[in-house]
Amino acid sequence: MIDDLTLRQLQTESAKALVVMGATNNNISRFNKQAHHNSQNWYRAVIEWYIEEYGDLPSQIGPGKEVKLVMDV
């Protein structure tokens, strides 16, 4: 599922997930360890966290579905 997303979709889904999690340094530092200077892997790690918590992509289920990004307005 995640591997089929475009770069823009990865960015958008991870942004919604970060809003839900409360993107503090402490919260997001764990993804830095998983991605090792690769932004696409970082986005994937954030989305994987969200899927583990809520069961699907942020745009599809849970509190992420209600998040409106600036590009959506």
LINKAKA-V310306 format. One record per residue. N is the residue number from 1. BURIAL is b if it has 16 or more other C-alpha atoms within 10 Angstrom, else e. D_FIRST is the distance of its C-alpha to the first C-alpha in Angstrom with 1 decimal. Layout:
N	BURIAL	D_FIRST
N	BURIAL	D_FIRST
//
This chain:
1	e	0.0
2	e	3.8
3	e	5.5
4	e	5.5
5	e	7.2
6	e	10.9
7	e	13.3
8	e	14.6
9	e	11.5
10	b	11.0
11	b	14.6
12	b	14.7
13	b	12.1
14	b	13.8
15	b	17.2
16	b	16.7
17	b	15.8
18	b	18.8
19	e	21.1
20	b	20.3
21	b	20.9
22	e	24.0
23	e	23.5
24	e	26.6
25	e	27.4
26	e	27.3
27	e	23.9
28	e	22.1
29	e	24.1
30	e	21.9
31	b	19.0
32	e	21.6
33	e	22.2
34	e	18.7
35	b	18.3
36	e	21.8
37	e	22.5
38	e	19.1
39	e	17.9
40	e	14.4
41	b	14.1
42	b	15.8
43	b	13.4
44	b	10.5
45	b	13.0
46	b	13.9
47	b	10.5
48	b	10.2
49	b	13.7
50	b	13.1
51	b	10.5
52	e	13.2
53	e	15.9
54	e	14.8
55	e	12.0
56	b	9.4
57	b	9.0
58	b	12.6
59	b	13.0
60	e	12.4
61	e	14.4
62	b	17.2
63	e	19.4
64	b	16.9
65	e	17.0
66	e	20.7
67	b	20.6
68	e	22.0
69	e	21.8
70	e	24.8
71	e	23.0
72	e	22.4
73	e	26.2
//
